[in-house]
Amino acid sequence: MLAGIGVDAYSIATIVAAVLAIVALGVVQFRGHHDHDAEDEQRAFFDEHGRWPDEPESAARRRPGGYGAVDDLPGRER
């Protein structure tokens, strides 16, 4: 009778671990999209202003012709 209890406990622990692993993967996947969207917003800010959002305005780097043409380079797709 005790052997049956040990097997049941092992099975329950395995199921709980599997469910937690699935939930953890879902959380990582969900957060990854937000990070990517935030990076896209920061890059758009850089393209428009010539500096990163967390930099002071004095750090802006100007380019002749602006920054908009960066996306027109060969091999760069949006």
matplotlib code that plots the C-alpha trace (Angstrom):
import matplotlib.pyplot as plt

x = [0.0, 2.8, 4.4, 1.2, 1.3, 4.8, 4.0, 1.0, 3.0, 5.7, 3.0, 1.4, 4.7, 5.6, 2.2, 2.6, 6.2, 5.0, 2.2, 4.5, 7.0, 4.2, 3.1, 6.7, 7.2, 3.9, 5.1, 8.4, 6.7, 4.2, 6.8, 9.0, 6.5, 6.4, 10.2, 10.2, 7.5, 9.3, 12.6, 10.7, 9.4, 12.9, 14.3, 11.5, 12.4, 16.1, 15.2, 13.2, 15.4, 18.9, 19.3, 17.9, 15.0, 17.1, 19.8, 19.8, 19.1, 22.7, 23.6, 21.6, 23.7, 22.6, 23.0, 22.8, 19.5, 18.0, 17.4, 14.4, 16.5, 18.0, 15.0, 15.5, 18.9, 19.1, 18.2, 16.5, 12.8, 10.3]
y = [0.0, 2.5, 1.8, 3.0, 6.2, 6.9, 6.4, 8.6, 11.4, 11.1, 11.3, 14.4, 16.1, 15.4, 16.8, 20.0, 20.5, 20.1, 22.6, 25.1, 24.7, 25.4, 28.5, 29.7, 29.3, 31.2, 34.1, 34.3, 34.2, 36.9, 39.3, 38.8, 40.6, 43.6, 43.9, 43.8, 46.4, 48.7, 48.3, 49.2, 52.3, 53.3, 52.8, 54.9, 57.6, 57.4, 57.6, 60.8, 62.6, 61.2, 60.1, 57.3, 58.2, 57.9, 60.3, 64.1, 66.3, 67.3, 63.7, 63.9, 63.0, 64.7, 63.1, 64.8, 63.9, 62.8, 59.3, 58.2, 56.7, 54.1, 51.8, 52.1, 50.4, 47.2, 44.1, 46.1, 45.2, 46.6]
z = [0.0, 0.7, -2.6, -4.3, -2.4, -3.5, -7.1, -6.9, -5.2, -7.9, -10.7, -9.1, -8.6, -12.3, -13.5, -11.3, -12.6, -16.2, -15.7, -14.1, -17.0, -19.5, -17.6, -17.4, -21.1, -21.7, -19.5, -21.3, -24.7, -23.7, -22.3, -25.3, -27.5, -25.2, -25.2, -29.0, -29.3, -26.8, -28.8, -32.0, -30.4, -29.2, -32.6, -34.2, -31.6, -32.6, -36.3, -35.7, -33.1, -33.6, -30.0, -27.8, -25.5, -22.3, -23.7, -23.2, -26.2, -26.4, -27.3, -30.6, -33.7, -36.9, -40.2, -43.6, -45.1, -41.7, -40.4, -42.5, -45.3, -43.0, -43.7, -47.4, -47.3, -49.3, -47.3, -44.5, -44.3, -41.8]

ax = plt.figure().add_subplot(projection="3d")
ax.plot(x, y, z, "-o")
ax.set_aspect("equal")
plt.show()
